[in-house]
Amino acid sequence: MDRTNGGHAQNGARTRGPYAVGDERRRRILDAAVEHFAQWGFHASSLARIAKEVGVTQGGLLHHFRSKEDLLVSVLERSEEHDVEQFFTTEFDSAADCFLRLIDLVAYNSRRPGRTRMFNVLVGESSEPGHPAHAFFKRRYDTVVTRLADTLRTAVGTGELLPDTDCTATAQEVLAVMDGHQLQWALAPDSVDMAQRLRVYLDRLYRSISASGAALPTQGA
């Protein structure tokens, strides 16, 4: 009986082994692709160079990702899912709570320079409608603006924000400021504190649109 159970356990381990190896290889390919897309953009990046860095053949890479376009979209979707899980799985308690979480996200982005620089490069490239990331970024911006604007409208309804707040325009402005700070940081990371700059801006914005004129609370308050 014991030998039989042990045999099953060993077979199970052998069954899971290849999947674990495959998952690890897929993760390493995604991580390497981030750095390549950040340095060279999409068009100048090479599947052969990415595969070589990971230690697989180009055919081995294509076993996990059907094409360079598929790899790009997988990188972007993985990063997006991670950010949502990290910061936005729960609803916002208020406009102030939303602003504070955006500051936390920007602080986190400053600690992962490869992914943040990749985002900057690909956003610029993807303004061309034929770019494989064009649809992803258009959907992403539409989704983020809509969610942020809806949060601000809810805050208007609760009396937290002034009734004449233009919620959609404010949401678009916040994203523009975030992207602008991120671009400046990418050019001079030692002299630009993205999170602090965003906090100063959002504090000023919150004072101007909050019904009480209150300052933005501090994190953890």
N, C-alpha and C positions, 0 to 999 in steps of 0.2 A: 504493500500500500504506500509506504513512504517513498519507495523508489519510483513508483508511478507518479505520485504528486510531484516529486522532485523533477522527474522528466518533463512534466507539463510546465513547471516553472521555467526550466531551462529553455524549452521550446518557445515559451512566451517571451523570454528575454531575447532569444534569437530573432523572434518575429518583430519585436519592437526595435531592435538594434538598428536595422537599415533605415527605419523611419526617423529615428533620432539623428542618425548621421545625415540623412537627407535634409532634415529641418535645420541642422547646424550649418550645413553647406549653403542652404538657401539664405540663411541669416547673414553669413559671411559675404555672399554675393551682393545682397542688398546694401550692407555696410560699405563695401568697396565701391559700389555704384554711386552712393552718396558723394564720396570724395571725388570721383571722376566727373560726375555731373557738375559738382561745385567748381572744379578747376577748369574744365573745358566746355561746359554746357552740354546740351544733348547731342547736337550734330557732330561736334568734334570728338566726342567720347567714342571709344572703341570697345566692342564686346570682347575682342581678342585680348586687349590690355587688361580689362576687368577680370576676365577668366584667368589670365596669367598671374595676376596679383593674388587671386584666391587659391591658385594651385590646381585648377581644373582645365580641361580643354574647352574650346568654344562650344563644341558639341555637348559637353557635360553641362555647361551653363544653359544652353538652349533646352536641355532636358527639364530644367526648372522654370524657365521663362521663354516663351515662344519666339520673342523678338526683342530688339532693343526698345521698341515702343512699349511692349508688355512689361519689360523690366522697369522702365521709367514710371509707368502708371503704378506698378506695385510699390515702388519706393515712395511715391507721393501718398498713396492710400495708406501704407503702413504708418508713415509719419503723421498723417491726419488722424488716424484711429488712435494712435498713442496720445496725441495732444488732447483729444476728446476724453479719453479714459482718465487722463491725468488731471484735467482741470474742469471739464464741463459735463460730467455725468449727472449732476444734480441741477435742479432749476436754481435760478438766481433769486435770492431773498429780496433784492432791491437793485436799483441802478448802481448804488454805491458798491454792493457786493460784486456786481458784474465788472465794474471798473477795477476793483482790487484783484479779481482773478485774471484780468488782462495784464495787469502789472506782473503778477506771478508768472504768467506764461512768457512774457518778454524776458524776465530775469532768467528763467529756465533756458530760453533760446540763446542767451549770451553764454551759457555754459556748454553748448553743443555747436561750436562754430561751423563744423562741416555741413550739417543739415541747414543751418541758417544761411550760409553762403550759397548753398545749392538752391534754396528757395529764391534768393535774390536773383541769381543767374537765370533760373527757369521762368520766373515771372516775366522778366524782360524779354526772353526769347518767345514765350508763349503768346505774346500779343499778336503774333502772326496766326491767322485762323487755321493755317495748315499744320501748325505745330502739334505734335501728339499730346502735349499737356494743355492745349488751349481750352478744351472742354472741361478738364478737371479744374483749372483755375477760375474759369468763368462760373462754374457751379459753386466752387468754394466761396468766391466773393459774394455771389448772390445769396448763398445760405447764411453766411456770417452777417451780412448787412441786414437780412431779414430778421434773424434771431436777435441781433442787438437792437434793432429798431423796435421790435415787439417788446423787448424788455423795457425799453425807455417808455413806450406807450403805457405799459402796465404801471410803471412808476408815476406817470402823469395821472393815471386813474386813481392811484392810491393817495395822491397829493404830495408825493415825494418831490416831483419835478413840476415846474411851472406849466400851466395849461397850454401856453403858446409854443412849447418846445417843438421844433421841427425834427421829429425823431429819425426819419430816414436820412436827412441831410447830416444830422449829428453823427449817426452811425457811420456814414461814408467818410466824414471828416476824421473820426477816431481811427479808422483803418488807414487812411492816408497818412496820418501822423505816425502811426506805428510803423508803417512801411518805410517812411522817410527816415525815421530814427534808425531802423534796422539797416538801411543802406549806408548811412553815415557811419554806423558802428562797423560795418563790414570793411569800410575803407580805412578806419582808424580805431580799432577796438580798444586800444590802450587809453584813448582820450575821450571816448564816448561811453557813458553809462546809460544804456538804453532804458533800463527799468526806472532809474531816477528821473531821467528826462520825461518819460511817459507819466510818471507819477505827478511831476510838477504841472504838466499840461492837463491831465485829468482832474487834478485838484482845482485848477483855474476854471476848467470847463464846468465841473460840478458846482462850484460856487455860483457860477453864472446861470445855471438852469435849475438848481434846487430851489424849492419853494421857500425854504428858510434861509437860503444863502450860506448854509453851513459848509465847512471844509470837508473834504473827503476823509473818512476815518482812516486810521493807520491799520496796517495788516495785523490781524489777530485781535483787534479791539472788539 
